[in-house]
Amino acid sequence: MGRLSQVHGCGVVQATGVVPEADGIWTSERGLRIGVRVADCVPILLAGPLPGGHPWIAALHAGWRGATGVAAAPGGGILRQAVAVYQGLGGDPAQLAWALGPAILACHFEVGEEVIDAARRDPAWREDLRHPGGQGRPHLDLHGFLKAQARDLGLDPGKDGTVALCTFCRPDLLWSWRRGDKSGRQWGWAEILPVPEPSIPRQPC
């Protein structure tokens, strides 16, 4: 199993036997399950082929810091960092299957103007991703922001498997930090399944 010590950053690392400080993890190893844990942030799962037909998967934890890249080295937020890793291995972003998991959606994701300012630095930003809030503070459509980045990166909308459930709105189903759940978490898991052994037909007696 591959997991991380998550730090609300933009690091994307290869799964190994250690638990690194990062918020994205990838592997091409069959039978190794990788995952991220969330309780309002967005879990992102990616899967695609590499040259030679080898599979590649990644699991990412994207809060507003990771999504905007405010904590990143040059190269942008965590989704941009992960797609750059995939491209560096020879992958074509248009071949990636991708999904955003349940997270706090724009209806409840109240943020400060500094968060909006950070998001505006991304080339995929659109002003309709900022919504007016009832308390005089803006709301950010984090799912919409990441989808805009995905399109900008060349990911195929036809390969989008997003589950658009709001963690804050669904106490019957999901944990939410902002709703007061301090210990429970959702997990976003990905695994490349082992190739099944070929069956050997029985010979008649």
C-alpha positions in Angstrom: 0.0 0.0 0.0 1.3 3.5 -0.9 0.3 6.4 1.3 1.6 9.9 2.2 2.2 12.2 5.1 0.0 15.0 3.6 1.1 18.6 4.1 -1.4 20.6 1.9 1.3 21.2 -0.7 2.0 20.3 -4.3 4.6 17.5 -4.1 4.0 14.4 -6.3 6.2 11.4 -5.6 6.6 7.8 -6.7 5.3 5.2 -4.4 8.1 3.5 -2.4 8.4 1.7 0.8 8.6 5.0 2.8 5.9 7.5 3.8 7.1 10.8 2.3 5.7 14.3 3.0 3.8 15.0 -0.2 0.2 15.3 -1.5 0.5 13.3 -4.7 1.6 9.7 -5.2 2.0 7.7 -8.4 3.0 4.2 -9.5 3.3 1.9 -12.5 3.5 -1.2 -10.3 0.7 -3.7 -10.5 -1.0 -4.7 -7.3 0.2 -1.7 -5.3 -2.8 0.3 -4.0 -2.1 4.0 -3.6 -4.3 6.6 -1.9 -5.0 10.0 -0.3 -7.2 10.9 2.6 -9.5 13.9 2.6 -12.3 15.6 4.5 -13.3 18.6 2.4 -10.3 18.8 0.0 -10.6 17.2 -3.4 -9.2 13.6 -4.0 -8.1 13.3 -7.7 -7.4 10.0 -9.4 -5.6 9.7 -12.7 -4.9 6.6 -14.8 -3.4 6.2 -18.3 -1.0 4.3 -20.5 2.8 4.9 -20.8 4.8 4.0 -23.9 4.9 0.3 -24.4 1.5 -0.2 -22.9 2.6 0.1 -19.3 -0.1 1.5 -17.0 0.3 4.6 -14.8 -1.9 5.8 -11.9 -1.8 8.7 -9.5 -3.8 9.8 -6.4 -3.7 13.5 -5.4 -4.9 15.6 -2.4 -6.0 19.0 -3.6 -7.0 21.7 -1.1 -7.0 25.3 -2.2 -3.2 25.6 -1.6 -2.5 22.5 -3.7 -4.9 23.5 -6.4 -3.7 27.0 -6.8 0.0 26.2 -6.5 0.5 28.8 -3.8 2.9 26.4 -2.1 4.5 25.0 -5.3 7.8 25.5 -7.0 7.4 26.9 -10.6 5.0 24.6 -12.5 1.7 25.4 -10.8 -0.6 23.4 -8.6 -0.7 19.7 -7.8 -2.8 18.6 -10.9 -0.3 20.4 -13.2 2.6 18.8 -11.3 1.1 15.3 -11.7 0.4 15.7 -15.4 4.0 17.0 -15.9 5.3 13.8 -14.2 3.1 11.7 -16.6 4.3 13.6 -19.6 7.9 13.3 -18.4 7.5 9.5 -18.5 6.2 9.8 -22.1 2.4 9.8 -21.4 -0.2 11.8 -23.4 -2.5 13.8 -21.2 -5.4 13.1 -23.6 -5.2 9.4 -22.7 -5.7 10.0 -19.0 -8.9 8.8 -17.3 -9.5 11.1 -14.4 -11.9 11.8 -11.6 -12.5 14.4 -8.8 -14.0 12.8 -5.7 -16.5 14.3 -3.2 -15.3 17.5 -1.6 -16.7 20.7 -0.2 -18.4 22.4 -3.2 -19.0 26.0 -4.0 -22.2 26.1 -2.0 -20.2 25.9 1.3 -16.5 26.7 0.4 -16.2 30.1 1.9 -12.6 31.6 1.4 -10.8 34.8 1.8 -9.9 37.1 -1.1 -6.3 36.0 -0.8 -7.4 32.5 -2.0 -9.2 34.0 -5.0 -6.1 36.0 -5.8 -4.0 32.9 -5.7 -6.4 31.1 -8.0 -6.4 34.0 -10.4 -2.7 33.4 -11.1 -3.5 30.1 -12.8 -3.9 30.4 -16.6 -7.2 28.3 -16.4 -8.9 30.8 -14.0 -12.4 32.1 -14.9 -14.2 34.7 -12.9 -17.4 32.6 -12.8 -15.5 30.2 -10.4 -15.9 32.9 -7.7 -19.3 33.1 -6.1 -20.8 35.7 -3.7 -21.2 34.4 -0.2 -23.9 35.1 2.3 -21.4 36.4 4.9 -19.7 38.9 2.6 -16.8 36.5 1.8 -16.5 34.8 -1.6 -17.0 31.1 -2.3 -14.7 29.2 -4.5 -15.8 26.5 -6.9 -12.8 24.2 -6.3 -14.2 21.3 -8.4 -14.8 23.8 -11.3 -11.3 25.3 -10.9 -9.6 21.9 -11.1 -11.8 20.9 -14.1 -10.7 24.1 -15.8 -7.1 23.2 -15.2 -7.8 19.7 -16.5 -9.1 21.1 -19.8 -6.2 23.5 -20.0 -3.8 20.6 -19.6 -5.4 18.6 -22.4 -7.3 16.0 -20.4 -10.3 14.6 -22.3 -13.7 15.6 -20.8 -15.0 12.3 -22.1 -12.7 10.5 -19.7 -14.0 12.5 -16.6 -15.5 10.2 -13.9 -16.0 13.0 -11.3 -18.4 12.4 -8.4 -19.8 15.9 -7.5 -21.0 15.4 -4.0 -20.5 18.1 -1.3 -18.9 16.8 1.9 -20.5 19.5 3.9 -24.0 18.8 2.6 -23.9 15.0 3.2 -23.4 14.2 6.9 -25.2 10.9 6.2 -22.5 9.8 3.8 -19.3 11.9 4.1 -16.9 13.4 6.6 -16.4 17.2 6.6 -13.8 19.2 8.5 -15.7 22.4 8.2 -18.9 20.7 9.5 -17.0 19.7 12.6 -15.7 16.2 11.8 -12.1 16.4 13.2 -11.1 12.7 12.9 -13.1 11.0 10.1 -11.7 11.0 6.5 -12.6 9.7 3.1 -10.0 7.9 1.0 -9.3 8.1 -2.7 -7.7 4.8 -3.8 -6.3 3.6 -7.1 -4.7 0.3 -8.0 -3.3 -1.4 -11.2 -4.8 -4.9 -10.9 -2.4 -7.8 -11.5 -2.7 -9.5 -14.9 -4.6 -12.7 -14.4 -2.8 -16.0 -15.0 -3.9 -17.5 -18.4 -6.1 -20.5 -18.0 -4.8 -23.8 -19.5 -7.6 -25.7 -21.2 -8.0 -29.2 -20.0 -7.2 -31.9 -22.5 -9.8 -34.6 -23.0 -8.9 -38.1 -21.8 
